[in-house]
Amino acid sequence: MSKPDELLVDIAALVESGHSNQMTLTVVAGGAVITGRLAPEAVWRQRVSEVLADSVSLGEFSAAFTAPPPAGRAPTHLHFHVARILQGTVGIPETGGMYRVAIDDVSAWTMGDFSYSDH
């Protein structure tokens, strides 16, 4: 998108202000469909930092995620937690991952998350 969707920016700002991770969203960005829960950037950064800190080979990268996000600006990214990239009939990873998506890159979106069923 050349100009970010104002409604999507407003939703991201509400997630940031409420520090809630209960808003579910599905977006199309760069041809990929990503579905899951949004998290405030600070919460997302903390979780990524914790995962990296627990890794023997990636622990040194943990500190890069501990800086607080800039305050007082409109959100520029969506921070997905417990999210999946939809591919065929599965979501990758099945357990959910942590994704950061630039709002400018979102070409389509809808409220809620998608899941597949074999039934």
N, C-alpha and C positions, 0 to 999 in steps of 0.2 A: 504494500500500500504506500502511496506517496505521502499521504497524510493519515496519521493514526485515527482510528475510529474513536470518536469522543466518548461514546457509550462504553466501549471497552476500557478506555482510560479511566472513566468514572468507576467502573466495577473494580478495576485494579486498585484505585485509590480507596474505595470502601474496604477492600480486603486489608490494605495497609493500615487504615485508621482503626479498624476493629480488631486487628491482630487475630483474625479468625482463619481457620483452614477448612471451613465447611463448605465453601462455595465451589461447586463443581462446574467445569467448563470443558468444552471440546473445541479445538481450534485446528485450522488448516494453515500450516506455515511451511513454505518451501516445498509444497507438495506432500508433506507428511501430515497425518492426522494424529494429534496428541490429545489425550483425554485424561482427566483426573481432577484432583483438588488443587485449588490455588492456596498458596501460603504467603504470608507477609515476607518481604525480602529478608528481614532480619532473622526470622525463624528458619527460612530456607538456608541462609548462609550458615547459621549455627549447625543445622543438621548435616550439611555438606562437610563442614569443618570437622564434626565429630566422626563421620565416616572415614574421612581422610586420616585423621589422627590415629585411628585404630589400625591403619594399614602400615605394615613394615616398609613397603617400598614407596608409598605415597605420602607418608606422614608429614614430610617437610612442606607440602603444599597446603596443609591445613591452615596455616597462619594467613594465607591470602584471602581466606573467607571470613576472618574474624573482624575485619574493619566494618564499622557500621555503615549502612547505606546513607547516601546524602539525604539530608532532611530538607523539607520545604519545597520540593519539586514534584511535578506530576510524574507518576510512574512511567517508565519507558519499557519495562519488561514485565512479563507474567512469570511467576515463580510457581511451578507445578511440583507438588509433592504427592507421592503415591499415584503416579501417572504412568500411562502406557502409550507407546506409539502403536497405532493399530496397523497391522499387516495381515492381510488375508483374514483368516478366522481366529487369529490370536492377537493378544496384546503383548508387546515386548517392553520390558520384562514382565512376566506374569505377576510378579510380586509388587510391581510399581517402582518407578524411578523418580529422580529429581531432575527436572528440566527447566531451563531458563530460556524463554522465547521473547524476542523483541516484538513489541506490540506493532511496530511498523511492518513486520514481516507477516502478520496475520492477514490472510486473504478472505477467510470465512470463519465464523464461529457460531456456537449455539450454547445455550445453558444446559447444564447436566453433563454426565459422562456416559459413554457408550460401553457396553460390555456384550460379549457374544455368548450364545448358548447353543448347545448341540441338540436341544429339544425342539 
